[in-house]
Structures are given as C-alpha cells and as structure tokens.
Amino acid sequence: MKENMTKEMPMLLLLLLPYIVILLLWNSFPDFIPIHWSMESGADRLVPKMPGVLIVPSLNVFIYLLFLAIPRIDKRWKEFNLFKNKYYWVRFGVVIFMTLIWGATILPMFL
C-alpha cells in the first residue's frame, strides 16, 4: 500500500498543481476565460471565470479516478497484473497531458 502511494504521489501533485495556481492567482484571472479557439479569429468562446479555470483540472481529476476504478469494475481484467506497469504510465501520461493543456490555456492570460 505504501509503495502504491509513493508511486501515485507525482500524479497527485500534478492533479493538485492547477488548484494551487488557481488559489494563488484567482484575482488576476479575467472575468471571462476562453475555452475554444478558431484558426481564423482566435478565442471564439468565453465562459465566466469560475467554470472556465476549473473545467480542465476537474476533468483531469475525474479521468484519474475513472482510470483507478476501471480495473476494479471490469471483471474481465483477470490478467491486469501483466500490464499494470504500462497502465500506470498511460494514466500518468494522461494526467501530464491534461495538466499541460490547462497550462496552455491559462498561461497566455498572464503573458
């Protein structure tokens, strides 16, 4: 159990990082956050600050929890231990990707 928590710690820190940034920079965020961009005109869909900064981090946490639940839910995964390490790296990759996507949407607001 302790080994599992040590292995999960980097992912948990990445999941927590956006929330820490949100708390620290809340007053610096604009009132409306872009959530969709077009090739022609740049940001073409804006949402209020609260859901705008929380959509991607919350989706990231949901996907992380879903990935944790899938092996326990699917009874056909009898041979899960054969690819448990690969599954870990897929989960880690998704967490990193979603964190980077969030950062890429938030960072331009402060440049």
Biopython code that builds the backbone (N, CA, C, O; Angstrom):
import numpy as np
from Bio.PDB.StructureBuilder import StructureBuilder

atoms = [
    (1, "MET", "N", (0.829, -1.201, 0.000)),
    (1, "MET", "CA", (0.000, 0.000, 0.000)),
    (1, "MET", "C", (0.873, 1.264, 0.000)),
    (1, "MET", "O", (0.611, 2.210, -0.743)),
    (2, "LYS", "N", (1.927, 1.265, 0.856)),
    (2, "LYS", "CA", (2.806, 2.432, 0.933)),
    (2, "LYS", "C", (3.537, 2.646, -0.391)),
    (2, "LYS", "O", (3.753, 3.784, -0.808)),
    (3, "GLU", "N", (3.917, 1.553, -1.050)),
    (3, "GLU", "CA", (4.583, 1.643, -2.353)),
    (3, "GLU", "C", (3.637, 2.245, -3.395)),
    (3, "GLU", "O", (4.059, 3.045, -4.230)),
    (4, "ASN", "N", (2.368, 1.865, -3.346)),
    (4, "ASN", "CA", (1.390, 2.413, -4.287)),
    (4, "ASN", "C", (1.228, 3.912, -4.094)),
    (4, "ASN", "O", (1.159, 4.653, -5.074)),
    (5, "MET", "N", (1.166, 4.370, -2.853)),
    (5, "MET", "CA", (1.003, 5.809, -2.600)),
    (5, "MET", "C", (2.240, 6.574, -3.055)),
    (5, "MET", "O", (2.123, 7.679, -3.586)),
    (6, "THR", "N", (3.419, 6.001, -2.854)),
    (6, "THR", "CA", (4.650, 6.642, -3.311)),
    (6, "THR", "C", (4.649, 6.756, -4.829)),
    (6, "THR", "O", (5.097, 7.762, -5.381)),
    (7, "LYS", "N", (4.149, 5.732, -5.501)),
    (7, "LYS", "CA", (4.091, 5.734, -6.952)),
    (7, "LYS", "C", (3.041, 6.726, -7.468)),
    (7, "LYS", "O", (3.217, 7.318, -8.533)),
    (8, "GLU", "N", (1.969, 6.905, -6.726)),
    (8, "GLU", "CA", (0.888, 7.805, -7.137)),
    (8, "GLU", "C", (1.188, 9.272, -6.812)),
    (8, "GLU", "O", (0.545, 10.163, -7.368)),
    (9, "MET", "N", (2.134, 9.533, -5.940)),
    (9, "MET", "CA", (2.402, 10.896, -5.471)),
    (9, "MET", "C", (2.676, 11.899, -6.597)),
    (9, "MET", "O", (2.125, 12.998, -6.554)),
    (10, "PRO", "N", (3.504, 11.574, -7.608)),
    (10, "PRO", "CA", (3.711, 12.566, -8.680)),
    (10, "PRO", "C", (2.416, 12.925, -9.404)),
    (10, "PRO", "O", (2.196, 14.083, -9.759)),
    (11, "MET", "N", (1.562, 11.926, -9.620)),
    (11, "MET", "CA", (0.286, 12.215, -10.284)),
    (11, "MET", "C", (-0.604, 13.065, -9.394)),
    (11, "MET", "O", (-1.256, 13.993, -9.872)),
    (12, "LEU", "N", (-0.637, 12.761, -8.121)),
    (12, "LEU", "CA", (-1.472, 13.539, -7.206)),
    (12, "LEU", "C", (-0.993, 14.986, -7.119)),
    (12, "LEU", "O", (-1.803, 15.909, -7.035)),
    (13, "LEU", "N", (0.314, 15.178, -7.139)),
    (13, "LEU", "CA", (0.856, 16.546, -7.130)),
    (13, "LEU", "C", (0.480, 17.298, -8.406)),
    (13, "LEU", "O", (0.136, 18.478, -8.357)),
    (14, "LEU", "N", (0.547, 16.609, -9.550)),
    (14, "LEU", "CA", (0.140, 17.239, -10.814)),
    (14, "LEU", "C", (-1.351, 17.554, -10.832)),
    (14, "LEU", "O", (-1.767, 18.555, -11.416)),
    (15, "LEU", "N", (-2.149, 16.713, -10.201)),
    (15, "LEU", "CA", (-3.592, 16.978, -10.113)),
    (15, "LEU", "C", (-3.874, 18.168, -9.203)),
    (15, "LEU", "O", (-4.824, 18.917, -9.430)),
    (16, "LEU", "N", (-3.056, 18.341, -8.183)),
    (16, "LEU", "CA", (-3.238, 19.419, -7.216)),
    (16, "LEU", "C", (-2.683, 20.757, -7.705)),
    (16, "LEU", "O", (-3.189, 21.813, -7.326)),
    (17, "LEU", "N", (-1.662, 20.719, -8.534)),
    (17, "LEU", "CA", (-0.987, 21.927, -9.001)),
    (17, "LEU", "C", (-1.926, 22.990, -9.588)),
    (17, "LEU", "O", (-1.820, 24.153, -9.200)),
    (18, "PRO", "N", (-2.836, 22.644, -10.504)),
    (18, "PRO", "CA", (-3.720, 23.684, -11.032)),
    (18, "PRO", "C", (-4.578, 24.359, -9.959)),
    (18, "PRO", "O", (-4.828, 25.562, -10.032)),
    (19, "TYR", "N", (-5.025, 23.597, -8.976)),
    (19, "TYR", "CA", (-5.847, 24.186, -7.919)),
    (19, "TYR", "C", (-5.034, 25.162, -7.065)),
    (19, "TYR", "O", (-5.559, 26.183, -6.619)),
    (20, "ILE", "N", (-3.772, 24.856, -6.840)),
    (20, "ILE", "CA", (-2.902, 25.772, -6.096)),
    (20, "ILE", "C", (-2.702, 27.058, -6.888)),
    (20, "ILE", "O", (-2.778, 28.155, -6.335)),
    (21, "VAL", "N", (-2.444, 26.917, -8.193)),
    (21, "VAL", "CA", (-2.271, 28.088, -9.051)),
    (21, "VAL", "C", (-3.549, 28.922, -9.072)),
    (21, "VAL", "O", (-3.492, 30.150, -9.011)),
    (22, "ILE", "N", (-4.690, 28.265, -9.156)),
    (22, "ILE", "CA", (-5.972, 28.981, -9.159)),
    (22, "ILE", "C", (-6.138, 29.784, -7.873)),
    (22, "ILE", "O", (-6.535, 30.949, -7.914)),
    (23, "LEU", "N", (-5.836, 29.168, -6.734)),
    (23, "LEU", "CA", (-5.964, 29.873, -5.455)),
    (23, "LEU", "C", (-5.028, 31.081, -5.378)),
    (23, "LEU", "O", (-5.406, 32.143, -4.884)),
    (24, "LEU", "N", (-3.815, 30.901, -5.869)),
    (24, "LEU", "CA", (-2.839, 31.989, -5.792)),
    (24, "LEU", "C", (-3.143, 33.130, -6.764)),
    (24, "LEU", "O", (-2.878, 34.292, -6.457)),
    (25, "LEU", "N", (-3.692, 32.808, -7.923)),
    (25, "LEU", "CA", (-3.876, 33.820, -8.964)),
    (25, "LEU", "C", (-5.340, 34.179, -9.218)),
    (25, "LEU", "O", (-5.649, 34.816, -10.225)),
    (26, "TRP", "N", (-6.237, 33.783, -8.327)),
    (26, "TRP", "CA", (-7.670, 33.973, -8.573)),
    (26, "TRP", "C", (-8.012, 35.420, -8.958)),
    (26, "TRP", "O", (-8.740, 35.642, -9.926)),
    (27, "ASN", "N", (-7.509, 36.373, -8.236)),
    (27, "ASN", "CA", (-7.845, 37.776, -8.506)),
    (27, "ASN", "C", (-7.209, 38.285, -9.796)),
    (27, "ASN", "O", (-7.637, 39.312, -10.322)),
    (28, "SER", "N", (-6.214, 37.602, -10.309)),
    (28, "SER", "CA", (-5.548, 38.015, -11.542)),
    (28, "SER", "C", (-6.241, 37.502, -12.804)),
    (28, "SER", "O", (-5.999, 38.016, -13.896)),
    (29, "PHE", "N", (-7.099, 36.492, -12.659)),
    (29, "PHE", "CA", (-7.795, 35.955, -13.822)),
    (29, "PHE", "C", (-8.809, 36.966, -14.338)),
    (29, "PHE", "O", (-9.426, 37.684, -13.551)),
    (30, "PRO", "N", (-8.986, 37.029, -15.661)),
    (30, "PRO", "CA", (-10.028, 37.908, -16.201)),
    (30, "PRO", "C", (-11.412, 37.365, -15.852)),
    (30, "PRO", "O", (-11.551, 36.211, -15.446)),
    (31, "ASP", "N", (-12.420, 38.196, -16.014)),
    (31, "ASP", "CA", (-13.788, 37.779, -15.676)),
    (31, "ASP", "C", (-14.302, 36.671, -16.587)),
    (31, "ASP", "O", (-15.141, 35.868, -16.180)),
    (32, "PHE", "N", (-13.799, 36.629, -17.819)),
    (32, "PHE", "CA", (-14.208, 35.588, -18.764)),
    (32, "PHE", "C", (-12.965, 34.877, -19.286)),
    (32, "PHE", "O", (-11.962, 35.511, -19.614)),
    (33, "ILE", "N", (-13.050, 33.542, -19.357)),
    (33, "ILE", "CA", (-11.935, 32.691, -19.742)),
    (33, "ILE", "C", (-12.244, 32.068, -21.104)),
    (33, "ILE", "O", (-13.338, 31.535, -21.291)),
    (34, "PRO", "N", (-11.316, 32.120, -22.054)),
    (34, "PRO", "CA", (-11.546, 31.446, -23.337)),
    (34, "PRO", "C", (-11.451, 29.924, -23.183)),
    (34, "PRO", "O", (-10.556, 29.406, -22.516)),
    (35, "ILE", "N", (-12.394, 29.226, -23.815)),
    (35, "ILE", "CA", (-12.354, 27.763, -23.769)),
    (35, "ILE", "C", (-12.343, 27.140, -25.159)),
    (35, "ILE", "O", (-12.221, 25.923, -25.296)),
    (36, "HIS", "N", (-12.470, 27.974, -26.191)),
    (36, "HIS", "CA", (-12.432, 27.455, -27.552)),
    (36, "HIS", "C", (-11.781, 28.489, -28.458)),
    (36, "HIS", "O", (-12.023, 29.689, -28.327)),
    (37, "TRP", "N", (-10.957, 28.009, -29.372)),
    (37, "TRP", "CA", (-10.250, 28.899, -30.290)),
    (37, "TRP", "C", (-10.497, 28.440, -31.709)),
    (37, "TRP", "O", (-10.590, 27.243, -31.980)),
    (38, "SER", "N", (-10.603, 29.415, -32.629)),
    (38, "SER", "CA", (-10.707, 29.082, -34.046)),
    (38, "SER", "C", (-9.415, 29.493, -34.737)),
    (38, "SER", "O", (-8.654, 30.309, -34.217)),
    (39, "MET", "N", (-9.180, 28.936, -35.885)),
    (39, "MET", "CA", (-7.968, 29.256, -36.638)),
    (39, "MET", "C", (-8.004, 30.684, -37.157)),
    (39, "MET", "O", (-6.961, 31.324, -37.289)),
    (40, "GLU", "N", (-9.194, 31.187, -37.450)),
    (40, "GLU", "CA", (-9.314, 32.499, -38.066)),
    (40, "GLU", "C", (-9.309, 33.647, -37.060)),
    (40, "GLU", "O", (-8.634, 34.657, -37.262)),
    (41, "SER", "N", (-10.068, 33.484, -35.975)),
    (41, "SER", "CA", (-10.289, 34.645, -35.111)),
    (41, "SER", "C", (-9.761, 34.498, -33.683)),
    (41, "SER", "O", (-10.046, 35.357, -32.848)),
    (42, "GLY", "N", (-9.027, 33.476, -33.382)),
    (42, "GLY", "CA", (-8.536, 33.294, -32.013)),
    (42, "GLY", "C", (-9.631, 32.749, -31.113)),
    (42, "GLY", "O", (-10.407, 31.885, -31.524)),
    (43, "ALA", "N", (-9.697, 33.251, -29.885)),
    (43, "ALA", "CA", (-10.699, 32.770, -28.919)),
    (43, "ALA", "C", (-12.091, 33.161, -29.404)),
    (43, "ALA", "O", (-12.368, 34.336, -29.643)),
    (44, "ASP", "N", (-12.958, 32.168, -29.545)),
    (44, "ASP", "CA", (-14.315, 32.463, -30.012)),
    (44, "ASP", "C", (-15.402, 31.962, -29.061)),
    (44, "ASP", "O", (-16.588, 32.042, -29.380)),
    (45, "ARG", "N", (-15.005, 31.444, -27.893)),
    (45, "ARG", "CA", (-15.998, 31.058, -26.889)),
    (45, "ARG", "C", (-15.424, 31.378, -25.516)),
    (45, "ARG", "O", (-14.347, 30.902, -25.156)),
    (46, "LEU", "N", (-16.145, 32.179, -24.762)),
    (46, "LEU", "CA", (-15.723, 32.596, -23.422)),
    (46, "LEU", "C", (-16.754, 32.122, -22.402)),
    (46, "LEU", "O", (-17.952, 32.070, -22.681)),
    (47, "VAL", "N", (-16.263, 31.780, -21.219)),
    (47, "VAL", "CA", (-17.144, 31.405, -20.111)),
    (47, "VAL", "C", (-16.720, 32.204, -18.888)),
    (47, "VAL", "O", (-15.591, 32.693, -18.831)),
    (48, "PRO", "N", (-17.612, 32.345, -17.905)),
    (48, "PRO", "CA", (-17.229, 33.059, -16.680)),
    (48, "PRO", "C", (-16.013, 32.409, -16.000)),
    (48, "PRO", "O", (-15.692, 31.245, -16.241)),
    (49, "LYS", "N", (-15.366, 33.177, -15.168)),
    (49, "LYS", "CA", (-14.109, 32.777, -14.532)),
    (49, "LYS", "C", (-14.207, 31.456, -13.771)),
    (49, "LYS", "O", (-13.349, 30.590, -13.939)),
    (50, "MET", "N", (-15.223, 31.287, -12.947)),
    (50, "MET", "CA", (-15.303, 30.105, -12.081)),
    (50, "MET", "C", (-15.290, 28.793, -12.878)),
    (50, "MET", "O", (-14.409, 27.966, -12.642)),
    (51, "PRO", "N", (-16.211, 28.569, -13.797)),
    (51, "PRO", "CA", (-16.106, 27.289, -14.518)),
    (51, "PRO", "C", (-14.939, 27.275, -15.501)),
    (51, "PRO", "O", (-14.394, 26.212, -15.797)),
    (52, "GLY", "N", (-14.558, 28.423, -16.001)),
    (52, "GLY", "CA", (-13.504, 28.480, -17.005)),
    (52, "GLY", "C", (-12.164, 27.966, -16.526)),
    (52, "GLY", "O", (-11.469, 27.266, -17.263)),
    (53, "VAL", "N", (-11.791, 28.303, -15.307)),
    (53, "VAL", "CA", (-10.490, 27.849, -14.805)),
    (53, "VAL", "C", (-10.570, 26.461, -14.166)),
    (53, "VAL", "O", (-9.542, 25.821, -13.946)),
    (54, "LEU", "N", (-11.779, 25.996, -13.870)),
    (54, "LEU", "CA", (-11.922, 24.709, -13.189)),
    (54, "LEU", "C", (-12.304, 23.547, -14.098)),
    (54, "LEU", "O", (-12.240, 22.394, -13.671)),
    (55, "ILE", "N", (-12.701, 23.820, -15.343)),
    (55, "ILE", "CA", (-13.171, 22.747, -16.218)),
    (55, "ILE", "C", (-12.088, 21.684, -16.425)),
    (55, "ILE", "O", (-12.323, 20.508, -16.147)),
    (56, "VAL", "N", (-10.934, 22.070, -16.897)),
    (56, "VAL", "CA", (-9.892, 21.092, -17.243)),
    (56, "VAL", "C", (-9.316, 20.411, -15.998)),
    (56, "VAL", "O", (-9.165, 19.189, -16.012)),
    (57, "PRO", "N", (-8.984, 21.139, -14.917)),
    (57, "PRO", "CA", (-8.482, 20.420, -13.733)),
    (57, "PRO", "C", (-9.499, 19.434, -13.152)),
    (57, "PRO", "O", (-9.124, 18.353, -12.698)),
    (58, "SER", "N", (-10.774, 19.801, -13.165)),
    (58, "SER", "CA", (-11.808, 18.898, -12.650)),
    (58, "SER", "C", (-11.975, 17.686, -13.554)),
    (58, "SER", "O", (-12.160, 16.569, -13.071)),
    (59, "LEU", "N", (-11.911, 17.899, -14.855)),
    (59, "LEU", "CA", (-11.974, 16.786, -15.797)),
    (59, "LEU", "C", (-10.766, 15.869, -15.609)),
    (59, "LEU", "O", (-10.894, 14.649, -15.707)),
    (60, "ASN", "N", (-9.615, 16.440, -15.344)),
    (60, "ASN", "CA", (-8.403, 15.668, -15.105)),
    (60, "ASN", "C", (-8.572, 14.771, -13.871)),
    (60, "ASN", "O", (-8.204, 13.597, -13.910)),
    (61, "VAL", "N", (-9.115, 15.302, -12.795)),
    (61, "VAL", "CA", (-9.345, 14.507, -11.579)),
    (61, "VAL", "C", (-10.359, 13.395, -11.869)),
    (61, "VAL", "O", (-10.176, 12.258, -11.435)),
    (62, "PHE", "N", (-11.426, 13.725, -12.601)),
    (62, "PHE", "CA", (-12.438, 12.719, -12.936)),
    (62, "PHE", "C", (-11.823, 11.575, -13.748)),
    (62, "PHE", "O", (-12.073, 10.404, -13.461)),
    (63, "ILE", "N", (-11.020, 11.916, -14.762)),
    (63, "ILE", "CA", (-10.389, 10.889, -15.594)),
    (63, "ILE", "C", (-9.424, 10.043, -14.764)),
    (63, "ILE", "O", (-9.365, 8.825, -14.932)),
    (64, "TYR", "N", (-8.671, 10.683, -13.873)),
    (64, "TYR", "CA", (-7.755, 9.956, -12.995)),
    (64, "TYR", "C", (-8.520, 8.934, -12.147)),
    (64, "TYR", "O", (-8.117, 7.775, -12.049)),
    (65, "LEU", "N", (-9.620, 9.371, -11.539)),
    (65, "LEU", "CA", (-10.418, 8.466, -10.709)),
    (65, "LEU", "C", (-11.050, 7.358, -11.540)),
    (65, "LEU", "O", (-11.154, 6.218, -11.086)),
    (66, "LEU", "N", (-11.468, 7.688, -12.747)),
    (66, "LEU", "CA", (-12.021, 6.678, -13.643)),
    (66, "LEU", "C", (-10.972, 5.627, -13.981)),
    (66, "LEU", "O", (-11.261, 4.430, -13.975)),
    (67, "PHE", "N", (-9.747, 6.076, -14.278)),
    (67, "PHE", "CA", (-8.662, 5.127, -14.552)),
    (67, "PHE", "C", (-8.381, 4.239, -13.342)),
    (67, "PHE", "O", (-8.049, 3.065, -13.511)),
    (68, "LEU", "N", (-8.505, 4.763, -12.141)),
    (68, "LEU", "CA", (-8.300, 3.936, -10.949)),
    (68, "LEU", "C", (-9.420, 2.918, -10.780)),
    (68, "LEU", "O", (-9.189, 1.809, -10.299)),
    (69, "ALA", "N", (-10.629, 3.293, -11.174)),
    (69, "ALA", "CA", (-11.789, 2.427, -10.966)),
    (69, "ALA", "C", (-11.912, 1.335, -12.029)),
    (69, "ALA", "O", (-12.437, 0.261, -11.736)),
    (70, "ILE", "N", (-11.458, 1.575, -13.218)),
    (70, "ILE", "CA", (-11.671, 0.622, -14.321)),
    (70, "ILE", "C", (-11.186, -0.792, -13.980)),
    (70, "ILE", "O", (-11.936, -1.741, -14.207)),
    (71, "PRO", "N", (-9.983, -0.982, -13.452)),
    (71, "PRO", "CA", (-9.567, -2.363, -13.145)),
    (71, "PRO", "C", (-10.439, -3.023, -12.082)),
    (71, "PRO", "O", (-10.566, -4.247, -12.068)),
    (72, "ARG", "N", (-11.027, -2.256, -11.215)),
    (72, "ARG", "CA", (-11.869, -2.824, -10.159)),
    (72, "ARG", "C", (-13.276, -3.120, -10.663)),
    (72, "ARG", "O", (-13.949, -4.013, -10.149)),
    (73, "ILE", "N", (-13.715, -2.377, -11.661)),
    (73, "ILE", "CA", (-15.066, -2.535, -12.195)),
    (73, "ILE", "C", (-15.133, -3.677, -13.203)),
    (73, "ILE", "O", (-16.052, -4.495, -13.161)),
    (74, "ASP", "N", (-14.171, -3.730, -14.098)),
    (74, "ASP", "CA", (-14.195, -4.692, -15.194)),
    (74, "ASP", "C", (-13.673, -6.046, -14.721)),
    (74, "ASP", "O", (-12.471, -6.212, -14.510)),
    (75, "LYS", "N", (-14.563, -7.000, -14.557)),
    (75, "LYS", "CA", (-14.194, -8.323, -14.054)),
    (75, "LYS", "C", (-13.417, -9.137, -15.084)),
    (75, "LYS", "O", (-12.806, -10.147, -14.735)),
    (76, "ARG", "N", (-13.431, -8.712, -16.352)),
    (76, "ARG", "CA", (-12.698, -9.445, -17.382)),
    (76, "ARG", "C", (-11.207, -9.144, -17.349)),
    (76, "ARG", "O", (-10.446, -9.775, -18.082)),
    (77, "TRP", "N", (-10.776, -8.227, -16.544)),
    (77, "TRP", "CA", (-9.363, -7.851, -16.470)),
    (77, "TRP", "C", (-8.614, -8.790, -15.526)),
    (77, "TRP", "O", (-7.899, -8.337, -14.632)),
    (78, "LYS", "N", (-8.778, -10.075, -15.722)),
    (78, "LYS", "CA", (-8.136, -11.051, -14.844)),
    (78, "LYS", "C", (-6.612, -11.024, -14.967)),
    (78, "LYS", "O", (-5.902, -11.337, -14.012)),
    (79, "GLU", "N", (-6.127, -10.656, -16.122)),
    (79, "GLU", "CA", (-4.691, -10.611, -16.357)),
    (79, "GLU", "C", (-4.139, -9.196, -16.227)),
    (79, "GLU", "O", (-3.137, -8.861, -16.858)),
    (80, "PHE", "N", (-4.776, -8.375, -15.425)),
    (80, "PHE", "CA", (-4.380, -6.978, -15.275)),
    (80, "PHE", "C", (-2.928, -6.837, -14.827)),
    (80, "PHE", "O", (-2.234, -5.914, -15.253)),
    (81, "ASN", "N", (-2.476, -7.728, -13.989)),
    (81, "ASN", "CA", (-1.097, -7.642, -13.478)),
    (81, "ASN", "C", (-0.049, -7.757, -14.580)),
    (81, "ASN", "O", (1.088, -7.322, -14.398)),
    (82, "LEU", "N", (-0.418, -8.336, -15.717)),
    (82, "LEU", "CA", (0.530, -8.469, -16.819)),
    (82, "LEU", "C", (0.896, -7.116, -17.433)),
    (82, "LEU", "O", (1.998, -6.939, -17.952)),
    (83, "PHE", "N", (-0.032, -6.173, -17.368)),
    (83, "PHE", "CA", (0.246, -4.858, -17.970)),
    (83, "PHE", "C", (0.003, -3.712, -16.995)),
    (83, "PHE", "O", (-0.248, -2.580, -17.409)),
    (84, "LYS", "N", (0.077, -4.009, -15.699)),
    (84, "LYS", "CA", (-0.150, -2.994, -14.684)),
    (84, "LYS", "C", (0.825, -1.824, -14.805)),
    (84, "LYS", "O", (0.428, -0.673, -14.625)),
    (85, "ASN", "N", (2.075, -2.097, -15.104)),
    (85, "ASN", "CA", (3.069, -1.038, -15.237)),
    (85, "ASN", "C", (2.777, -0.153, -16.441)),
    (85, "ASN", "O", (2.901, 1.068, -16.348)),
    (86, "LYS", "N", (2.395, -0.737, -17.560)),
    (86, "LYS", "CA", (2.040, 0.056, -18.749)),
    (86, "LYS", "C", (0.799, 0.897, -18.484)),
    (86, "LYS", "O", (0.718, 2.047, -18.915)),
    (87, "TYR", "N", (-0.157, 0.328, -17.782)),
    (87, "TYR", "CA", (-1.384, 1.045, -17.442)),
    (87, "TYR", "C", (-1.060, 2.260, -16.567)),
    (87, "TYR", "O", (-1.647, 3.329, -16.736)),
    (88, "TYR", "N", (-0.128, 2.088, -15.640)),
    (88, "TYR", "CA", (0.315, 3.212, -14.807)),
    (88, "TYR", "C", (0.848, 4.333, -15.676)),
    (88, "TYR", "O", (0.490, 5.492, -15.466)),
    (89, "TRP", "N", (1.703, 4.018, -16.655)),
    (89, "TRP", "CA", (2.300, 5.055, -17.494)),
    (89, "TRP", "C", (1.279, 5.708, -18.423)),
    (89, "TRP", "O", (1.416, 6.883, -18.765)),
    (90, "VAL", "N", (0.272, 4.965, -18.826)),
    (90, "VAL", "CA", (-0.819, 5.580, -19.610)),
    (90, "VAL", "C", (-1.560, 6.581, -18.739)),
    (90, "VAL", "O", (-1.832, 7.703, -19.167)),
    (91, "ARG", "N", (-1.886, 6.178, -17.520)),
    (91, "ARG", "CA", (-2.569, 7.096, -16.590)),
    (91, "ARG", "C", (-1.729, 8.334, -16.330)),
    (91, "ARG", "O", (-2.245, 9.452, -16.344)),
    (92, "PHE", "N", (-0.439, 8.142, -16.094)),
    (92, "PHE", "CA", (0.468, 9.252, -15.827)),
    (92, "PHE", "C", (0.551, 10.180, -17.045)),
    (92, "PHE", "O", (0.557, 11.403, -16.902)),
    (93, "GLY", "N", (0.614, 9.595, -18.224)),
    (93, "GLY", "CA", (0.652, 10.391, -19.450)),
    (93, "GLY", "C", (-0.591, 11.238, -19.634)),
    (93, "GLY", "O", (-0.503, 12.390, -20.059)),
    (94, "VAL", "N", (-1.743, 10.680, -19.317)),
    (94, "VAL", "CA", (-2.997, 11.435, -19.437)),
    (94, "VAL", "C", (-3.023, 12.590, -18.438)),
    (94, "VAL", "O", (-3.445, 13.694, -18.783)),
    (95, "VAL", "N", (-2.581, 12.353, -17.215)),
    (95, "VAL", "CA", (-2.535, 13.415, -16.203)),
    (95, "VAL", "C", (-1.591, 14.529, -16.646)),
    (95, "VAL", "O", (-1.925, 15.708, -16.525)),
    (96, "ILE", "N", (-0.423, 14.169, -17.156)),
    (96, "ILE", "CA", (0.525, 15.176, -17.638)),
    (96, "ILE", "C", (-0.078, 15.956, -18.799)),
    (96, "ILE", "O", (-0.008, 17.185, -18.827)),
    (97, "PHE", "N", (-0.671, 15.249, -19.756)),
    (97, "PHE", "CA", (-1.256, 15.892, -20.930)),
    (97, "PHE", "C", (-2.347, 16.885, -20.530)),
    (97, "PHE", "O", (-2.363, 18.016, -21.016)),
    (98, "MET", "N", (-3.246, 16.474, -19.658)),
    (98, "MET", "CA", (-4.344, 17.353, -19.240)),
    (98, "MET", "C", (-3.815, 18.552, -18.462)),
    (98, "MET", "O", (-4.338, 19.657, -18.607)),
    (99, "THR", "N", (-2.795, 18.358, -17.644)),
    (99, "THR", "CA", (-2.193, 19.474, -16.908)),
    (99, "THR", "C", (-1.547, 20.455, -17.873)),
    (99, "THR", "O", (-1.664, 21.668, -17.697)),
    (100, "LEU", "N", (-0.864, 19.939, -18.895)),
    (100, "LEU", "CA", (-0.251, 20.811, -19.900)),
    (100, "LEU", "C", (-1.304, 21.569, -20.704)),
    (100, "LEU", "O", (-1.115, 22.743, -21.023)),
    (101, "ILE", "N", (-2.400, 20.911, -21.029)),
    (101, "ILE", "CA", (-3.493, 21.584, -21.751)),
    (101, "ILE", "C", (-4.026, 22.733, -20.908)),
    (101, "ILE", "O", (-4.243, 23.830, -21.422)),
    (102, "TRP", "N", (-4.237, 22.491, -19.626)),
    (102, "TRP", "CA", (-4.729, 23.550, -18.739)),
    (102, "TRP", "C", (-3.724, 24.699, -18.697)),
    (102, "TRP", "O", (-4.101, 25.866, -18.803)),
    (103, "GLY", "N", (-2.454, 24.363, -18.543)),
    (103, "GLY", "CA", (-1.422, 25.401, -18.505)),
    (103, "GLY", "C", (-1.369, 26.194, -19.788)),
    (103, "GLY", "O", (-1.172, 27.409, -19.758)),
    (104, "ALA", "N", (-1.543, 25.523, -20.922)),
    (104, "ALA", "CA", (-1.511, 26.222, -22.207)),
    (104, "ALA", "C", (-2.698, 27.158, -22.385)),
    (104, "ALA", "O", (-2.598, 28.147, -23.111)),
    (105, "THR", "N", (-3.809, 26.865, -21.740)),
    (105, "THR", "CA", (-4.966, 27.761, -21.839)),
    (105, "THR", "C", (-4.878, 28.934, -20.869)),
    (105, "THR", "O", (-5.404, 30.014, -21.138)),
    (106, "ILE", "N", (-4.214, 28.714, -19.745)),
    (106, "ILE", "CA", (-4.129, 29.745, -18.711)),
    (106, "ILE", "C", (-2.924, 30.663, -18.915)),
    (106, "ILE", "O", (-3.028, 31.873, -18.713)),
    (107, "LEU", "N", (-1.796, 30.106, -19.310)),
    (107, "LEU", "CA", (-0.562, 30.886, -19.434)),
    (107, "LEU", "C", (-0.683, 32.120, -20.327)),
    (107, "LEU", "O", (-0.175, 33.173, -19.941)),
    (108, "PRO", "N", (-1.324, 32.055, -21.495)),
    (108, "PRO", "CA", (-1.412, 33.266, -22.339)),
    (108, "PRO", "C", (-2.108, 34.453, -21.670)),
    (108, "PRO", "O", (-1.894, 35.600, -22.061)),
    (109, "MET", "N", (-2.927, 34.183, -20.679)),
    (109, "MET", "CA", (-3.614, 35.278, -19.982)),
    (109, "MET", "C", (-2.638, 36.133, -19.153)),
    (109, "MET", "O", (-2.938, 37.277, -18.813)),
    (110, "PHE", "N", (-1.476, 35.563, -18.837)),
    (110, "PHE", "CA", (-0.532, 36.261, -17.987)),
    (110, "PHE", "C", (0.721, 36.725, -18.738)),
    (110, "PHE", "O", (1.649, 37.260, -18.131)),
    (111, "LEU", "N", (0.744, 36.524, -20.032)),
    (111, "LEU", "CA", (1.893, 36.978, -20.825)),
    (111, "LEU", "C", (1.626, 38.308, -21.476)),
    (111, "LEU", "O", (2.487, 38.835, -22.180)),
]
sb = StructureBuilder()
sb.init_structure("model")
sb.init_model(0)
sb.init_chain("A")
sb.init_seg("    ")
for serial, (resi, resn, name, xyz) in enumerate(atoms, 1):
    if name == "N":
        sb.init_residue(resn, " ", resi, " ")
    sb.init_atom(name, np.array(xyz, "f"), 0.0, 1.0, " ", f" {name:<3s}", serial, name[0])
structure = sb.get_structure()
